[in-house]
Amino acid sequence: MRMALMLNSSSSEEDIYIAGDDAAPVVARHRRHRVGCIADRPSPSRGAPAAGCAGPVLRGGDSAPDGFTERPRVSKKGEAHNSVRKLVHAVRMDQYRRGELVFDVIDEGPADGPVVVLLHGFPQFNTSWSTVIPRLTARGYRCVAPNQRGYSPGARPTRRRDYRTTELVGDVEALIDALGADRVHLVGHDWGAALAWALAEELPERIATLTALSVPHPGAFLKGLVTTRQCLQSWYIYAFQLPWVPERVLLGKGRSGKGLSYLFLQRYLNQTPDAANRDAAAMSAPGALTAALNWYRAIPLSDLRRATGKIAVPTMYVWSDGDSAVAAKPARDTARYVTGEYRFEVMHGVSHWLLDERPDAAADLMLEWLAAHPI
C-alpha cells in the first residue's frame, strides 16, 4: 500500500494524514516534532506517486529527528514507504483518526522503541494499563493504548452494526498504520483480548507477538458456550442483547452507575469496591455505556465462523483461576487454536481484574515474553 503524508499544523500539534491507495485517510495527531510530507489525496491508480511528495519535508525552522535530512532523495516506492514509516514512528501521538472517528491515545515511552499496543476491555478505558505501562517503558518499550470505539467520545457511533469485529479490527489496523510501525507487540485484556485474537488471525504480518489476558481464543470460548458451564458464566452476554434494559439497571437512578458497580463488577466479577466505583463512574458519561454494550450487541452481526481460525504468531495467554467470567475448560482448550509458539500462564487466586490485583506479576510475564521475541 502506497503511503502519503499531509500535515495540518495548528499551534503545538499537527495532524499527520496517512493515506493508502484504496482507503480513506487515517489521521494521527502527533506532538513534539513538526515533521511531515506535503501530498495531495491518494491517486486512484495503485502505485502512483503522491503529488508534490519527495519524502519527509520539515517545516521552516524545525530540525529533523535523528536519521532524517531535510529532503532525502527517494528513488523507489519501497524506499519512500519505509521513509514515511520511520518518520511517523519518530513522533508522539495524542489522537488518531479513521474516517470520521477520532480516537484518544496514551503514548508513553521512547518514541523510537519497539511498539506495544495495549487494548482495554469492558467497562474500562485505556487508563486500565497505567499499572503496567511504567514497567514496560522503563525497559525501552513504547506503549500505545487507545480508547477504543465507543470509549473515545469522538469515536462513538450509535448503530450496533458499527461495532462488528471487522470494524474493530480496522480501528486497530489504522492505529498501527498511523504509528508508522511495520510490526507491533499486541496485548489485550477482556474485550481487548478478544479483539487481539482477531487481529492476530487477520493481520499476522503486523503482529510480532500476542499477549491475551483473561479471555481465551474465540473458538475455544464459543465451543465452551455449548459444551461447558461457560454458558452459565456468560449470562450477561445474553442479557446485554436487550435494548435499554441493561442501561436502566446498570446506571440506576441519576445515572450513578451503582448497578454496574455493585451488581455486576463487585458481586459477579469480584472487583474491589474502589475499582468498581471508578470504572462505573467513567461509564456514567452520556452515551458511554450504550456504546460499550454495543460491542456485545454486535456479536450476532459478526461472522462467528471466522472466530475459529488458528493463530500462527507467538502467543502467550494468561488466565486467572479466580475469574468468574471465564471457565477453566475454554482457557485450557485455547492451545488447540494456536499453531505458533504458545505459552499458557495461570495466576492462582486472582479474579478477572489481574491488572489491578497483580500488576507486577502481569508486567513480569509481559516483559519476559516481549524480550524473547524482539522486533
C-alpha positions as MATLAB code, in Angstrom:
seq = 'MRMALMLNSSSSEEDIYIAGDDAAPVVARHRRHRVGCIADRPSPSRGAPAAGCAGPVLRGGDSAPDGFTERPRVSKKGEAHNSVRKLVHAVRMDQYRRGELVFDVIDEGPADGPVVVLLHGFPQFNTSWSTVIPRLTARGYRCVAPNQRGYSPGARPTRRRDYRTTELVGDVEALIDALGADRVHLVGHDWGAALAWALAEELPERIATLTALSVPHPGAFLKGLVTTRQCLQSWYIYAFQLPWVPERVLLGKGRSGKGLSYLFLQRYLNQTPDAANRDAAAMSAPGALTAALNWYRAIPLSDLRRATGKIAVPTMYVWSDGDSAVAAKPARDTARYVTGEYRFEVMHGVSHWLLDERPDAAADLMLEWLAAHPI';
ca = [
       0.000    0.000    0.000;
       1.406    3.388   -1.013;
       1.651    5.821    1.867;
       1.446    9.606    1.721;
       1.629   12.238    4.419;
      -0.160   15.550    4.707;
       0.465   17.835    7.640;
      -2.064   20.303    9.015;
      -0.401   22.450   11.652;
      -2.243   24.142   14.488;
      -0.292   25.652   17.404;
       1.829   22.907   19.021;
       0.000   19.959   17.469;
      -0.063   18.544   13.966;
      -2.417   16.273   12.101;
      -0.404   13.835   10.009;
      -2.559   12.240    7.331;
      -1.534    8.755    6.290;
      -3.381    7.677    3.185;
      -3.417    4.417    1.270;
      -4.423    3.827   -2.310;
      -7.869    2.380   -1.693;
      -8.694    3.560    1.806;
      -9.973    6.660    3.492;
      -7.184    8.710    5.052;
      -6.021    7.764    8.517;
      -5.095   10.792   10.605;
      -2.798   10.804   13.607;
      -2.359   13.824   15.827;
       1.281   13.962   16.804;
       3.352   16.198   19.001;
       6.993   17.121   19.662;
       8.407   17.127   16.093;
       6.732   19.232   13.419;
       7.522   16.972   10.516;
       5.543   15.883    7.521;
       5.355   15.312    3.831;
       3.171   17.562    1.727;
       0.998   15.438   -0.513;
      -2.309   15.512   -2.300;
      -5.038   12.951   -1.734;
      -4.001    9.473   -2.900;
      -4.169    8.827   -6.605;
      -6.790    6.289   -7.751;
      -4.115    4.430   -9.691;
      -2.311    1.928   -7.492;
       1.326    2.707   -7.001;
       1.183    6.243   -8.432;
       3.430    8.634   -6.531;
       1.816   11.219   -4.290;
       1.723   14.611   -5.933;
       4.305   17.004   -4.530;
       5.803   14.392   -2.187;
       9.536   13.708   -2.387;
       9.879   12.136    1.044;
       9.760   13.708    4.517;
       9.784   17.512    4.496;
      10.464   19.647    7.560;
       8.574   22.831    8.289;
      10.634   26.006    8.324;
      12.902   26.452   11.310;
      12.467   22.918   12.645;
      15.250   20.400   12.999;
      14.961   16.856   11.755;
      14.721   13.890   14.095;
      17.817   11.715   14.208;
      18.370    9.892   10.962;
      16.482   12.344    8.695;
      17.681   15.018    6.315;
      15.564   17.901    5.177;
      14.849   16.444    1.729;
      16.001   12.841    1.389;
      16.263   11.561   -2.160;
      13.853    8.699   -2.799;
      14.188    6.690   -5.984;
      11.951    3.714   -5.313;
       8.430    3.371   -3.985;
       9.592    0.938   -1.310;
      12.196    3.382   -0.057;
       9.590    6.125    0.148;
       7.280    3.777    2.048;
       9.983    2.958    4.590;
      10.940    6.616    4.990;
       7.339    7.519    5.752;
       7.053    4.746    8.327;
      10.303    5.779   10.044;
       9.279    9.420   10.029;
       5.884    8.849   11.628;
       7.415    6.398   14.101;
       9.664    9.212   15.375;
       6.829   11.361   16.738;
       4.306   11.150   19.550;
       0.596   10.559   19.180;
      -2.310   12.035   21.150;
      -5.097   11.051   18.781;
      -5.641    9.303   15.501;
      -8.489    9.344   13.032;
     -10.160    6.627   10.995;
     -12.653    8.168    8.629;
     -14.852   10.458   10.724;
     -13.930    8.785   14.023;
     -11.291   10.287   16.329;
      -9.643    8.048   18.910;
      -7.815    9.273   22.019;
      -4.468    7.641   22.738;
      -1.993    7.240   25.591;
       1.526    7.192   24.113;
       4.378    6.706   26.583;
       7.967    5.511   26.444;
      10.809    6.047   23.976;
       9.408    7.296   20.662;
      11.775    5.023   18.738;
      11.274    1.968   20.957;
       9.509   -1.265   19.973;
       5.775   -0.560   19.950;
       3.421   -2.324   22.349;
      -0.259   -1.735   21.551;
      -2.465   -2.188   24.629;
      -6.193   -2.847   24.133;
      -8.533   -2.364   27.106;
     -11.761   -4.207   27.844;
     -15.228   -3.582   29.313;
     -16.028   -1.422   31.191;
     -12.591    0.152   31.400;
     -10.643    2.731   29.423;
      -7.027    2.929   28.293;
      -6.071    4.102   31.785;
      -6.516    0.492   32.923;
      -2.970   -0.058   31.606;
      -1.481    2.586   33.920;
      -0.442   -0.156   36.347;
       1.931   -1.785   33.847;
       2.948    0.973   31.413;
       5.726    2.356   33.665;
       7.323   -1.092   33.872;
       7.272   -1.516   30.090;
       8.530    1.961   29.250;
      11.361    1.605   31.757;
      12.598   -1.310   29.635;
      12.566    0.746   26.454;
       9.148   -0.124   25.013;
       6.836    2.456   23.504;
       3.353    1.823   24.941;
       0.360    2.966   22.895;
      -3.077    2.468   24.457;
      -6.124    3.752   22.571;
      -9.552    4.431   23.962;
     -11.347    2.125   21.590;
     -14.524    2.524   19.542;
     -17.347    3.660   21.805;
     -14.940    4.667   24.573;
     -13.397    7.673   22.811;
     -16.042   10.439   22.742;
     -15.053   11.225   19.157;
     -15.491    7.594   18.065;
     -18.926    6.715   19.359;
     -21.274    5.670   16.513;
     -24.822    4.822   17.559;
     -25.609    1.800   15.360;
     -24.759   -1.583   16.812;
     -23.543   -2.874   13.420;
     -20.781   -0.276   13.618;
     -19.276   -2.385   16.418;
     -18.807   -5.579   14.407;
     -15.446   -7.300   14.719;
     -14.395   -6.216   11.228;
     -14.806   -2.566   12.231;
     -12.911   -3.041   15.488;
     -10.055   -4.770   13.662;
      -9.966   -1.895   11.187;
      -9.631    0.609   14.025;
      -6.501   -1.033   15.388;
      -5.022   -1.580   11.927;
      -5.456    2.156   11.343;
      -3.643    2.835   14.615;
      -0.697    0.645   13.609;
      -0.536    2.416   10.251;
      -0.692    5.815   11.948;
       2.193    4.804   14.201;
       4.320    4.012   11.169;
       5.206    0.626   12.629;
       5.709   -2.416   10.435;
       5.079   -4.791   13.357;
       3.946   -4.362   16.939;
       3.582   -6.377   20.107;
      -0.146   -6.697   20.792;
      -1.601   -7.028   24.296;
      -5.279   -7.136   25.215;
      -7.429   -7.663   28.287;
     -11.082   -8.758   28.361;
     -12.735   -7.464   25.148;
      -9.321   -6.140   24.179;
      -8.017   -9.709   24.314;
     -10.907  -10.962   22.167;
     -10.076   -8.295   19.605;
      -6.370   -9.090   19.825;
      -7.093  -12.715   18.877;
      -8.986  -11.489   15.797;
      -6.155   -9.140   14.841;
      -3.554  -11.891   15.154;
      -5.600  -14.024   12.772;
      -6.379  -11.256   10.282;
      -3.031   -9.399   10.330;
      -0.304  -11.877   11.339;
       2.303   -9.989    9.327;
       1.795   -6.906   11.526;
       1.817   -8.700   14.904;
       5.185   -9.699   16.386;
       3.643  -11.269   19.493;
       0.192  -11.651   21.002;
      -0.462  -11.481   24.736;
      -4.074  -12.201   25.695;
      -5.155  -11.571   29.280;
      -8.229  -13.300   30.737;
     -10.213  -14.034   27.556;
      -9.354  -17.233   25.639;
      -9.314  -17.804   21.896;
     -12.811  -17.058   20.494;
     -13.065  -20.570   19.049;
     -12.433  -22.151   22.435;
     -14.816  -19.701   24.080;
     -17.651  -20.320   21.601;
     -17.230  -24.082   21.905;
     -17.342  -23.713   25.668;
     -20.660  -21.884   25.451;
     -22.366  -25.064   24.225;
     -20.307  -27.780   25.905;
     -19.314  -26.495   29.360;
     -20.556  -24.333   32.234;
     -19.194  -21.340   30.312;
     -22.753  -20.836   29.062;
     -23.900  -20.054   32.600;
     -20.886  -17.905   33.376;
     -21.601  -15.810   30.267;
     -25.213  -14.996   31.190;
     -24.523  -11.269   30.900;
     -23.692  -11.577   27.172;
     -27.275  -12.666   26.560;
     -28.698  -10.067   28.940;
     -26.797   -7.265   27.218;
     -28.585   -8.048   23.942;
     -31.748   -6.420   25.306;
     -32.360   -2.794   24.334;
     -32.266   -0.093   27.074;
     -32.929   -2.547   29.950;
     -29.229   -3.112   30.787;
     -28.618    0.646   30.782;
     -31.556    1.196   33.124;
     -30.386   -1.490   35.556;
     -26.661   -0.749   35.446;
     -26.830    3.044   35.567;
     -29.683    3.278   38.054;
     -31.308    6.443   39.296;
     -29.489    9.639   38.471;
     -27.104    7.710   36.202;
     -24.921    6.977   39.211;
     -23.695    3.623   37.903;
     -24.471    1.861   41.176;
     -25.936   -1.170   39.421;
     -22.825   -1.585   37.274;
     -20.519   -1.120   40.248;
     -22.262   -3.290   42.815;
     -24.367   -5.863   40.959;
     -22.036   -6.632   38.070;
     -18.467   -5.621   38.878;
     -18.368   -6.311   42.620;
     -20.850   -9.144   43.199;
     -20.288  -11.081   39.975;
     -16.770  -10.223   38.810;
     -15.259   -9.695   42.290;
     -13.774   -6.297   41.562;
     -12.772   -4.236   44.570;
     -15.265   -1.504   45.580;
     -12.867    1.337   44.798;
     -12.014   -0.009   41.342;
     -15.653   -0.833   40.585;
     -16.811    2.644   41.556;
     -14.038    4.150   39.451;
     -14.997    2.211   36.331;
     -18.745    2.673   36.854;
     -18.314    6.433   37.214;
     -16.498    6.585   33.866;
     -19.340    4.617   32.233;
     -21.889    7.129   33.552;
     -20.953    9.728   30.935;
     -23.757   10.288   28.391;
     -23.692    7.605   25.704;
     -20.679    5.768   27.118;
     -22.409    2.675   28.493;
     -24.618    2.136   25.444;
     -21.597    2.401   23.165;
     -19.657   -0.099   25.295;
     -22.616   -2.501   25.362;
     -22.785   -2.315   21.567;
     -19.647   -4.479   21.456;
     -21.841   -7.266   22.871;
     -24.892   -6.338   20.810;
     -22.888   -6.580   17.596;
     -21.864  -10.194   18.259;
     -24.885  -11.634   16.360;
     -23.984   -9.375   13.430;
     -20.384  -10.579   13.182;
     -19.247  -13.601   11.190;
     -18.572  -16.056   14.020;
     -17.181  -18.629   11.587;
     -14.057  -16.504   11.323;
     -13.526  -16.816   15.073;
     -12.267  -20.405   14.816;
      -9.130  -19.617   12.801;
      -5.755  -20.774   14.063;
      -3.142  -18.308   15.332;
       0.379  -18.554   13.917;
       2.101  -15.670   15.727;
       3.912  -16.292   19.039;
       1.152  -16.217   21.654;
       1.005  -16.021   25.434;
      -2.349  -16.468   27.152;
      -2.694  -15.508   30.819;
      -5.759  -16.728   32.703;
      -6.614  -16.395   36.399;
      -8.379  -19.248   38.167;
     -10.500  -16.830   40.183;
     -12.097  -15.385   37.036;
     -15.852  -15.852   37.392;
     -16.424  -14.892   33.727;
     -14.129  -17.477   32.083;
     -14.281  -21.209   32.865;
     -11.196  -23.413   33.005;
     -12.104  -25.601   30.002;
     -12.070  -22.854   27.333;
      -8.911  -21.444   28.887;
      -7.075  -24.746   28.626;
      -8.535  -25.574   25.201;
      -7.070  -22.386   23.746;
      -3.845  -24.261   22.980;
      -5.696  -26.143   20.232;
      -6.181  -22.913   18.318;
      -2.548  -21.802   18.239;
      -0.175  -23.307   15.690;
       2.726  -20.985   16.517;
       4.786  -20.805   19.680;
       2.423  -20.899   22.658;
       2.710  -20.182   26.360;
      -0.104  -20.614   28.885;
       0.158  -18.997   32.306;
      -2.266  -19.286   35.237;
      -2.482  -16.720   38.024;
      -3.800  -18.508   41.086;
      -6.253  -16.846   43.445;
      -6.715  -13.830   41.164;
     -10.004  -12.533   39.774;
     -10.742  -11.245   36.273;
      -9.042   -7.959   37.179;
      -5.473   -9.155   37.147;
      -4.093   -5.767   36.047;
      -5.468   -4.247   39.260;
      -4.689   -7.146   41.577;
      -1.343   -8.419   40.247;
       0.117   -5.673   38.054;
       3.736   -6.574   38.776;
       3.171  -10.259   38.002;
       1.423   -9.314   34.757;
       4.213   -6.915   33.821;
       6.879   -9.534   34.599;
       5.210  -12.040   32.277;
       4.813   -9.478   29.524;
       8.412   -8.266   29.747;
       9.770  -11.797   29.633;
       7.602  -12.667   26.619;
       8.435   -9.493   24.700;
      12.159   -9.821   25.377;
      12.117  -13.342   23.963;
      10.655  -12.031   20.677;
      12.430   -8.755   19.814;
      11.216   -6.673   16.895;
];
